[in-house]
Structure formats: structure tokens, C-alpha cells
Amino acid sequence: MSSEPPSPPANLPTEIVNTLNEATSEHLRDAASYAEALAEYKEREARLEEEADDADVEERPDDLPDDVPAKAAITIKEINDNRYYYWQWREGDSVTSKYREPVNPDE
């Protein structure tokens, strides 16, 4: 163990560094234990929120074909002056489309 005090992380706010430098070793150990538990809690909350967001995406519209993922969006493509609806989604670096139906010009 070095006889010099440790250097704080560069991204740690100065007010926290000053507070820790003034704390007793017992308070530092308690703060370290609390900080570890708080970090785990926040990571778990973020993961649960992300999973909830993913679950919302997984709700399939009634008219979605089985071979089209739930994350697909409807887009309109114009081909030879005719307009068509397509399901469209991303697969890795590419975008995949699947024909849905013609656009009704009366709508």
C-alpha cells in the first residue's frame, strides 16, 4: 500500500471528492457499501425499464402478418405513379420491406 493518498476519478464531482476526503474511514466504508448497493439498484431499474419498453414494442397489431416483426412500421412507396403500403423494418444493417396493400386514393 502506498503512503500517498489515492487520486480520485477525474469524472467525480469536486464536492463529492471533498466530502469523501473529510470522512472517517468508517464513514468511507459505509459510503462504499451504500454506493455499490445504489449502483446495483439503479442498473436494475434501468434494465427493468428497458425490458418494459421492449415489451411495449412486442405487442402485435391484429393485421400484422406472422413473418413481419412487431417493430415493423407501415410506409408508403410509389412505383410507376401507383402508391402502395409496405411493412418495413430493420434487420441488422439492412431494411426489409413486405407488401401490404395499395393505397386507396379515396381515403
Backbone bond lengths (Angstrom), bond angles and torsions (degrees), N, CA, C in turn:
res aa  C-N    CA-C-N  psi(-1)  N-CA   C-N-CA  omega(-1)  CA-C   N-CA-C  phi
1 M - - - 1.457 - - 1.517 108.48 -
2 S 1.322 115.21 135.67 1.453 122.08 -177.45 1.527 110.28 -73.77
3 S 1.315 115.18 152.95 1.465 119.49 176.65 1.527 111.01 -85.35
4 E 1.328 116.91 -5.67 1.463 122.43 178.14 1.527 109.65 -95.00
5 P 1.332 117.84 145.90 1.465 119.45 177.34 1.533 109.63 -68.07
6 P 1.320 116.55 152.50 1.467 119.54 179.98 1.530 111.19 -69.34
7 S 1.328 115.85 155.44 1.469 121.16 176.07 1.526 108.41 -88.62
8 P 1.321 116.45 135.41 1.471 118.87 179.49 1.531 110.53 -73.27
9 P 1.326 117.23 155.41 1.464 119.68 174.88 1.531 110.30 -59.65
10 A 1.309 116.71 142.92 1.469 121.44 -176.28 1.525 112.31 -63.30
11 N 1.338 118.15 -29.90 1.465 120.25 -176.94 1.526 113.61 -88.83
12 L 1.330 117.93 2.67 1.465 121.21 178.59 1.527 109.02 -82.00
13 P 1.343 118.12 127.44 1.470 120.46 -178.84 1.524 112.15 -58.13
14 T 1.325 115.86 144.46 1.462 123.23 -177.09 1.526 111.93 -56.91
15 E 1.339 117.17 -39.68 1.467 119.79 -178.26 1.527 111.57 -63.19
16 I 1.335 116.69 -35.57 1.467 119.69 177.91 1.529 109.64 -70.79
17 V 1.330 116.94 -43.22 1.471 120.90 178.41 1.526 109.82 -58.48
18 N 1.332 117.75 -45.63 1.468 121.45 -179.64 1.524 111.30 -62.64
19 T 1.330 116.86 -42.53 1.464 120.98 179.13 1.528 110.31 -62.76
20 L 1.342 116.55 -44.95 1.466 119.95 179.75 1.531 111.40 -64.53
21 N 1.318 117.43 -38.65 1.467 120.79 179.57 1.528 111.92 -64.01
22 E 1.321 116.83 -27.35 1.465 120.78 -179.70 1.531 112.91 -89.20
23 A 1.337 118.11 -9.78 1.465 122.22 -175.26 1.522 111.84 -79.76
24 T 1.334 115.57 155.33 1.465 121.05 174.48 1.522 109.12 -76.14
25 S 1.306 117.02 165.27 1.463 120.05 178.83 1.531 110.93 -62.37
26 E 1.323 117.72 -35.59 1.464 120.63 178.25 1.526 110.92 -65.02
27 H 1.337 116.41 -44.94 1.456 119.83 177.66 1.529 111.12 -63.98
28 L 1.336 117.29 -36.99 1.471 120.28 178.60 1.524 111.02 -63.52
29 R 1.338 116.61 -41.87 1.475 119.60 178.45 1.531 110.60 -65.96
30 D 1.323 117.43 -39.79 1.466 120.88 176.74 1.529 110.67 -64.67
31 A 1.330 116.68 -42.30 1.466 121.13 179.30 1.526 110.51 -64.78
32 A 1.330 117.03 -39.25 1.467 120.46 178.92 1.524 110.82 -64.17
33 S 1.314 116.61 -42.35 1.456 121.24 178.76 1.527 110.30 -64.35
34 Y 1.326 116.18 -45.21 1.463 121.10 178.50 1.522 111.03 -63.55
35 A 1.327 117.75 -44.37 1.466 121.87 -179.24 1.525 110.90 -61.37
36 E 1.316 117.87 -40.52 1.469 121.65 178.65 1.534 110.18 -64.75
37 A 1.317 117.17 -45.35 1.470 120.85 179.58 1.526 110.63 -66.00
38 L 1.320 117.85 -39.78 1.466 121.61 179.55 1.531 110.68 -66.50
39 A 1.325 117.45 -39.74 1.460 121.29 177.68 1.527 110.40 -62.56
40 E 1.318 117.56 -44.67 1.467 121.06 178.23 1.528 110.72 -62.07
41 Y 1.333 117.40 -41.36 1.463 121.82 179.03 1.530 110.70 -61.88
42 K 1.334 116.87 -48.01 1.459 120.71 -178.49 1.525 111.28 -65.22
43 E 1.322 117.78 -39.05 1.467 120.92 177.05 1.526 110.70 -63.93
44 R 1.331 117.13 -40.74 1.465 121.38 178.75 1.529 110.35 -65.77
45 E 1.336 117.53 -43.24 1.467 121.27 178.73 1.528 110.72 -61.88
46 A 1.324 117.02 -42.71 1.469 120.70 179.13 1.525 110.35 -64.19
47 R 1.335 117.20 -40.67 1.464 121.38 179.07 1.531 110.71 -64.91
48 L 1.341 117.09 -43.01 1.461 120.82 178.89 1.532 111.39 -64.87
49 E 1.311 116.85 -38.34 1.461 120.65 178.06 1.530 110.41 -66.07
50 E 1.325 116.57 -40.89 1.467 120.69 177.60 1.524 110.76 -64.46
51 E 1.333 117.04 -41.37 1.461 120.76 178.23 1.526 110.81 -64.58
52 A 1.340 117.23 -37.22 1.464 120.79 177.79 1.521 110.10 -65.97
53 D 1.335 117.30 -40.19 1.464 121.23 176.83 1.523 110.25 -62.99
54 D 1.324 117.29 -41.55 1.461 121.75 178.35 1.523 110.63 -64.52
55 A 1.323 117.49 -36.97 1.464 121.13 179.80 1.521 110.23 -65.80
56 D 1.338 117.25 -36.55 1.461 120.75 177.63 1.523 110.48 -62.76
57 V 1.311 117.33 -38.89 1.458 121.98 -179.49 1.517 110.94 -67.61
58 E 1.327 116.81 -30.71 1.455 120.87 -174.68 1.521 113.83 -75.39
59 E 1.345 118.45 -9.18 1.458 119.88 177.87 1.523 107.67 -68.61
60 R 1.318 116.92 121.05 1.457 122.07 -174.59 1.520 110.63 -92.43
61 P 1.342 116.16 131.24 1.463 118.49 172.42 1.530 109.91 -62.97
62 D 1.315 117.04 153.28 1.467 121.62 -177.88 1.521 113.27 -60.50
63 D 1.333 116.83 -34.33 1.465 119.77 -175.55 1.527 113.31 -92.65
64 L 1.322 117.84 11.28 1.465 121.66 -178.70 1.527 110.24 -81.38
65 P 1.347 117.84 121.62 1.465 120.05 178.64 1.534 111.57 -62.96
66 D 1.325 116.22 155.67 1.461 121.17 -177.50 1.525 112.83 -60.91
67 D 1.340 117.34 -32.07 1.458 119.61 -176.55 1.528 113.55 -90.82
68 V 1.339 117.29 12.96 1.464 122.31 176.91 1.524 107.65 -114.41
69 P 1.349 118.20 127.54 1.470 119.99 -178.65 1.529 112.46 -68.62
70 A 1.322 116.05 155.88 1.463 122.19 -177.65 1.520 112.03 -62.66
71 K 1.301 117.61 -24.75 1.466 120.63 -178.24 1.527 112.68 -79.27
72 A 1.342 118.41 -2.52 1.458 122.26 -177.94 1.527 110.91 -65.54
73 A 1.323 115.02 147.60 1.454 121.96 176.42 1.518 108.31 -116.78
74 I 1.325 115.65 159.42 1.457 119.91 177.23 1.522 108.11 -93.85
75 T 1.320 115.49 133.22 1.448 121.33 178.14 1.525 108.82 -131.18
76 I 1.325 116.83 159.59 1.462 121.41 178.17 1.522 107.97 -110.43
77 K 1.330 115.29 130.79 1.461 121.46 176.02 1.525 108.11 -117.74
78 E 1.326 115.85 141.01 1.454 120.54 177.14 1.517 108.53 -107.93
79 I 1.327 115.67 124.30 1.453 122.52 -179.15 1.525 107.73 -130.61
80 N 1.329 116.13 118.78 1.474 121.15 179.97 1.530 111.92 51.45
81 D 1.311 116.82 49.15 1.469 123.78 178.75 1.524 114.02 65.40
82 N 1.318 118.17 10.40 1.464 122.57 174.16 1.524 108.47 -110.51
83 R 1.332 116.14 143.27 1.470 120.00 -178.29 1.523 109.17 -111.09
84 Y 1.354 114.23 139.25 1.460 121.20 -177.07 1.522 109.89 -135.60
85 Y 1.351 115.41 145.87 1.463 121.08 171.58 1.526 108.35 -85.75
86 Y 1.319 115.02 139.85 1.463 121.65 175.23 1.523 108.29 -134.58
87 W 1.328 115.61 144.02 1.465 121.04 165.86 1.522 105.02 -78.23
88 Q 1.322 117.76 139.28 1.456 120.11 -179.49 1.522 109.07 -141.35
89 W 1.350 116.36 137.07 1.462 121.41 179.38 1.516 109.41 -152.55
90 R 1.323 114.67 163.85 1.459 121.31 -179.02 1.512 109.22 -97.72
91 E 1.331 115.17 134.57 1.468 122.97 172.84 1.518 106.94 -124.51
92 G 1.330 116.02 98.45 1.468 119.69 -176.23 1.516 109.72 65.97
93 D 1.338 116.89 -122.21 1.462 120.81 -179.03 1.524 113.21 -92.68
94 S 1.317 118.11 -0.93 1.465 120.12 -177.17 1.528 110.93 -113.88
95 V 1.322 114.48 159.20 1.463 121.45 177.15 1.519 107.53 -108.49
96 T 1.318 117.10 130.50 1.460 122.81 -179.09 1.522 109.17 -110.65
97 S 1.323 116.21 140.51 1.460 122.14 179.47 1.522 109.86 -125.41
98 K 1.334 115.28 149.83 1.461 120.91 175.20 1.529 107.17 -139.14
99 Y 1.325 115.22 129.61 1.459 121.61 -179.02 1.525 110.98 -58.34
100 R 1.337 115.63 138.28 1.454 120.45 176.60 1.527 110.77 -112.47
101 E 1.343 117.12 -62.81 1.466 121.25 -178.71 1.522 109.18 -171.57
102 P 1.349 117.31 165.18 1.465 118.62 175.84 1.526 110.42 -72.86
103 V 1.319 115.61 152.55 1.456 120.87 175.09 1.508 107.65 -78.17
104 N 1.319 116.56 129.94 1.460 121.16 179.96 1.530 107.81 -83.48
105 P 1.336 118.60 114.13 1.468 120.08 -177.18 1.532 113.54 -67.54
106 D 1.310 117.90 -14.63 1.461 121.73 179.57 1.522 113.16 -80.12
107 E 1.326 117.16 -11.15 1.487 119.88 -176.65 1.493 111.15 -81.61
